[in-house]
Amino acid sequence: MLLQLKIRDFAIIDEVDLELGPGFTVVTGETGAGKSILVDALILALGGRASGDVVRNGCEAAEVEALFDISSHPVVQARLEQRELVGDDPSTLLVRRVIGAKGRAKVIINGRLSTLATLAEIVRGLVDISGQHEQQSLLFVENHLAILDDFGQLTEKREAYREQYEAWRAAAAELHGLQSRSDRDLQRADFVKFQLDEIERLAPRLGEDEELEVEHRKLGAAQKLKSGAMLAEALLYGEDGSAFDKLGKAAAELESLARIDDELTPVREALAGAQRDLQDAARTLQRYLDRVSDDPERLAQVEDRLNELRRLARKHGGALADVLTRRADLERELLSLDHSDARVADLTALAAEKLAAAERLAAELSIARHKAAKRFDQRVCAEIAEMDLAGAVLATQVTGRALAGGEGLTATGADDVELAWGPNRGEPLRPLAKIASGGELSRLMLGVKTVLASRDLVSLYVFDEVDTGLGGRAADAIGKKIQAVARGHQAITITHLAPIAARADVHICVRKESQGDRTVATLEKLKGAARAAEIARMIDGSPDSKATRAAAKEMLARAVV
């Protein structure tokens, strides 16, 4: 929804700050007053191209600023997030366009400089403007299928089909990849197998190199360890005059002395404890000597193993942990290079299964689209008949594509959908974009939006030229339809017909005035008597006539829903 539109130095507008709300807003004014300037400014805010010609004479630049409520447009919010253009309030979008008199332009989205292409992509689907071919969604054939599916409530069917379609595409792509691998891929598989076999032959364990280094150090110093341990054991306990013997003699001497002076008892007990500790240490050394291995053959084995592990580590990153990581990577790569007949057979069966399911669902979807197209055409034609297009025909053409081996399938099914238009009964139908006039397009879009109103995600409709060449009953019917569409959306309509203007929730009048040697367009929101006067002027150009004023008041009263 458009919340605010600011315009400065644009065409004949000095400055306008227009606040808008939900519902039906109408813009009226004398011919040439500048009513369509509002639409031109909005198109600019939606990514339309402009030149320095739009800049008011004597000014350096024109500016248009539009503030949108996008709380009900998660797709637009996602586009902003992807491009890191989310503003302070993620539920709003602020667009500012600056067009210099010399042609230089700026695009500012939520306070950040951007590009015209980015802006056009972000706001796509946010606003639908009729009467301007470059903004008219009905003119883009790629939109027609989505329009039909929305009307027929076929989204779930289409998503069920898409799931099988994507699964078929994935299986077929992998199968094609397997079948068309080059000799280089095969050579790569051989090389990967060679590296993997080399690692698996050694079968290294995490931390094994550290364990072997400890063992290698011990084996290399086995003689030194043995002789040193034997000497220590002898000095402590094994030989005559060992530390144990000397402690025993000292302890015996202190034992006789402690009987005389018990102050020496703690010293005697400490020596006895030291004796026990020495004895335990000697036993530990004896057990250690039994374990010390002086095995040259084992030392050679450890050295060989360490050398192989170190070589492998240098080859794959420098550490044994890198080797183990590389093994996992090689296993995954080898799996991806697998050319086994079994894998090809599995993928062939899977692709055939998914293709059959996709073709079945595409056929069901096509049948549903043909049925929905008939209902859609009937509904829209009934709507536009009330808008002075009783002889016109809209035909939604659903053309199925051949399903030879899945060639006719796309992400949306096996159908091409295009809206065809015949402005006069009996004439051949032709593509809508080639023959519909601006007024016909506006009325057709109104008819389509009336039919789709409950399901259309577009929150703002702008109707320009919708009343071209109309009057009387047709104008009143158009007013009612816009009024109905605006109940769940926001609609802005530019009109010169009183029956349409009378049904609006908000009435904006554009006037062209002379200020000195300049012409300026001004905007005013009309209420009460001022609005009745404008409706009277639109009825017959005479707002001062009592009869016309009475007719205007009656029209306004009748328009209240």
Residue pairs with C-beta under 8 A, 6 or more apart in sequence:
1 20
1 21
1 22
1 68
1 69
1 459
1 460
1 490
2 20
2 42
2 66
2 67
2 68
2 69
2 127
2 460
2 490
2 492
3 19
3 20
3 21
3 67
3 68
3 69
3 92
4 17
4 18
4 19
4 20
4 65
4 66
4 67
5 16
5 17
5 18
5 20
5 38
5 41
5 42
5 45
5 64
5 65
5 66
5 67
6 15
6 16
6 17
6 18
6 63
6 64
6 65
6 66
7 13
7 15
7 16
7 18
7 37
7 38
7 41
7 62
7 63
7 64
7 65
8 14
8 15
8 16
8 62
8 63
8 64
9 15
9 55
9 56
9 59
9 60
9 61
9 62
9 63
10 37
10 40
10 41
10 54
10 55
10 56
10 62
10 63
10 64
11 34
11 37
11 40
11 54
11 56
11 62
11 521
12 34
12 37
12 56
12 512
12 519
12 520
12 521
13 34
13 37
13 41
13 56
13 520
13 521
14 56
14 520
16 522
16 523
18 38
18 508
18 523
20 490
20 492
20 506
21 490
21 505
21 506
22 486
22 489
22 490
23 486
23 487
23 490
23 491
23 505
23 506
24 482
24 483
24 486
24 491
24 493
24 503
24 504
24 505
24 506
25 490
25 491
25 492
25 493
25 504
25 505
25 506
25 507
25 508
26 492
26 493
26 494
26 495
26 500
26 501
26 503
26 504
26 506
26 507
26 508
27 35
27 38
27 492
27 493
27 494
27 495
27 508
27 509
27 510
28 35
28 494
28 495
28 496
28 501
28 507
28 508
28 509
28 510
28 534
28 538
29 35
29 509
29 510
29 511
29 512
30 511
30 512
31 496
32 512
33 510
33 511
33 512
33 521
34 510
34 512
34 521
35 494
35 510
36 464
36 494
37 510
37 521
38 492
38 494
38 510
38 523
39 129
39 131
39 132
39 462
39 464
39 494
40 48
40 54
41 64
42 64
42 66
42 127
42 129
42 462
43 129
43 132
43 134
43 135
44 50
44 54
44 64
44 97
44 99
45 64
45 65
45 66
45 95
45 97
46 66
46 95
46 119
46 120
46 123
46 126
46 127
46 129
46 135
47 116
47 117
47 119
47 120
47 123
48 134
48 135
49 116
50 62
50 97
50 99
50 105
51 99
51 103
52 99
52 100
52 101
52 102
52 103
54 62
54 99
55 61
55 62
55 99
55 100
55 101
56 62
59 101
60 100
60 101
61 98
61 99
61 100
61 101
62 98
62 99
63 96
63 97
63 98
63 99
64 96
64 97
65 94
65 95
65 96
65 97
66 94
66 95
67 92
67 93
67 94
67 95
68 92
68 93
68 94
68 95
68 123
68 126
68 460
69 91
69 92
69 459
70 76
70 77
70 91
70 92
70 93
70 126
71 91
71 92
72 457
72 459
73 125
73 126
73 457
73 459
75 125
75 457
76 93
76 122
76 123
76 125
76 126
77 86
77 90
77 91
79 121
79 122
80 86
80 87
80 90
80 93
80 109
80 110
80 122
83 114
83 118
83 122
85 109
85 110
85 112
85 114
85 118
85 122
86 110
87 93
87 94
87 110
87 111
88 110
93 109
93 110
93 122
93 123
93 126
94 109
94 110
94 111
95 107
95 108
95 109
95 119
95 123
96 106
96 107
96 108
96 109
97 105
97 106
97 107
97 108
98 105
98 106
98 108
99 105
105 116
106 113
107 113
107 114
107 115
107 116
107 118
107 119
108 114
109 118
109 119
109 122
125 457
125 458
126 458
126 459
126 460
127 135
127 458
127 459
127 460
127 461
127 462
128 135
128 136
128 137
128 445
128 449
128 458
128 460
128 461
128 462
129 135
129 136
129 461
129 462
129 464
130 136
130 438
130 441
130 442
130 445
130 446
130 461
130 462
130 463
130 464
130 465
130 466
131 438
131 439
131 441
131 442
131 462
131 463
131 464
131 465
131 466
132 438
132 464
133 139
133 433
133 438
133 441
136 441
136 445
137 143
137 445
137 458
138 144
138 147
138 419
138 432
138 441
138 444
138 445
138 448
139 432
139 433
139 441
141 417
141 418
141 431
141 433
144 396
144 417
144 418
144 419
145 412
145 415
145 416
145 417
147 419
147 448
147 452
148 154
148 369
148 372
148 373
148 376
148 396
148 398
148 417
149 155
149 158
149 369
149 372
150 452
150 455
150 456
151 372
151 375
151 376
151 379
151 451
151 452
151 455
152 368
152 369
152 371
152 372
152 375
152 376
153 455
154 365
154 368
154 369
154 372
157 361
157 364
157 365
157 368
158 365
158 412
158 413
160 361
161 358
161 361
161 362
161 364
161 365
161 413
162 411
162 412
164 354
164 357
164 358
164 361
165 354
165 358
165 362
165 409
165 410
165 411
166 411
167 350
167 354
167 358
168 351
168 354
168 355
168 357
168 358
168 406
168 409
171 347
171 350
171 351
171 354
172 351
172 355
172 406
174 347
175 344
175 347
175 348
175 351
178 338
178 339
178 343
178 344
178 347
179 344
181 337
181 339
185 337
186 339
188 337
189 334
189 337
189 339
192 330
192 333
192 334
192 337
193 334
195 326
195 330
196 327
196 330
196 331
196 334
198 312
199 312
199 316
199 323
199 326
199 327
199 330
200 327
202 308
202 309
202 312
204 309
204 312
204 320
204 323
204 324
206 320
206 321
206 324
207 320
208 309
208 320
209 306
209 309
209 310
209 313
209 320
212 302
212 305
212 306
212 309
213 306
215 302
216 299
216 302
216 303
216 306
218 225
218 292
218 293
219 293
219 294
219 295
219 298
219 299
219 302
220 299
222 292
222 293
222 294
222 295
223 294
225 292
226 289
226 292
226 294
229 285
229 288
229 289
229 292
230 285
230 289
232 285
233 282
233 285
233 286
233 289
234 242
235 242
235 243
236 242
236 243
236 244
236 278
236 281
236 282
236 285
237 243
237 244
237 278
237 279
237 281
237 282
238 282
243 278
244 275
244 278
244 279
244 282
247 271
247 274
247 275
247 278
248 275
250 271
251 268
251 271
251 272
251 275
254 264
254 267
254 268
254 271
255 268
257 264
258 264
258 265
258 268
309 320
309 323
312 320
312 323
313 319
313 320
313 322
313 323
316 322
316 323
316 326
317 323
317 325
317 326
355 405
355 406
358 406
358 409
359 403
359 406
359 409
359 414
362 403
362 409
362 413
362 414
362 415
363 403
363 414
365 413
365 414
365 415
366 398
366 400
366 413
366 414
366 415
369 398
369 413
369 415
369 417
370 398
373 396
373 397
373 398
373 417
376 396
376 451
377 394
377 395
377 396
379 451
380 394
380 444
380 447
380 448
380 451
381 392
381 393
381 394
381 447
383 446
383 447
383 450
383 451
383 481
384 392
384 394
384 443
384 444
384 447
385 392
386 474
386 477
386 481
387 443
387 446
387 447
387 470
387 474
387 477
387 478
387 481
388 443
388 469
388 470
388 474
389 423
389 440
389 443
389 444
391 423
391 424
391 425
392 421
392 422
392 423
392 424
392 425
392 440
392 444
393 421
393 422
393 425
393 429
394 419
394 420
394 421
394 444
394 447
395 419
395 420
395 421
395 422
395 429
396 417
396 418
396 419
396 420
397 417
397 418
397 419
397 420
397 429
398 415
398 416
398 417
399 415
399 416
399 417
399 418
400 408
400 414
400 415
401 407
401 408
401 409
401 414
401 415
401 416
402 408
403 409
403 414
408 414
418 431
418 432
419 431
419 432
420 429
420 430
420 431
420 432
421 429
421 430
421 431
421 432
421 435
421 436
421 440
421 444
422 428
422 429
422 430
423 435
423 436
423 437
423 440
432 441
432 444
436 444
437 468
438 464
438 465
438 468
439 465
439 466
439 467
439 468
439 469
439 470
441 465
442 463
442 464
442 465
442 466
442 468
443 466
443 478
445 461
445 463
446 461
446 463
446 466
446 478
446 481
446 482
446 485
447 481
449 456
449 458
449 461
449 485
450 481
450 484
450 485
453 484
453 485
453 487
453 488
453 489
454 488
456 489
458 489
459 489
459 490
460 489
460 490
460 491
460 492
461 485
461 486
461 489
461 490
461 491
461 492
462 491
462 492
462 493
463 482
463 491
463 492
463 493
463 494
463 495
464 493
464 494
465 494
466 478
466 482
466 493
466 495
466 500
467 475
467 478
467 495
467 496
467 497
467 500
470 478
470 497
471 497
472 499
475 497
475 498
475 499
475 500
476 499
476 500
478 497
478 499
478 500
479 497
479 499
479 500
479 501
479 502
479 503
479 559
480 503
482 491
482 493
482 500
482 503
483 503
483 504
483 559
483 561
485 491
486 505
493 500
493 504
495 501
496 538
497 538
498 535
498 538
498 539
498 552
498 555
499 555
499 559
501 507
501 534
501 535
501 538
502 535
502 552
502 555
502 556
502 558
502 559
503 559
503 561
506 525
507 525
507 526
507 527
507 531
507 534
508 523
508 524
508 525
508 526
509 523
509 524
509 525
509 526
509 530
509 534
510 521
510 522
510 523
511 521
511 522
511 524
512 519
512 520
512 521
513 519
513 520
513 521
513 522
514 520
524 530
526 534
531 556
532 549
532 552
532 553
532 556
533 543
533 549
533 552
534 543
535 552
535 555
535 556
536 542
536 543
536 545
536 548
536 549
536 551
536 552
537 543
539 548
539 551
539 552
539 555
540 548
542 548
543 549
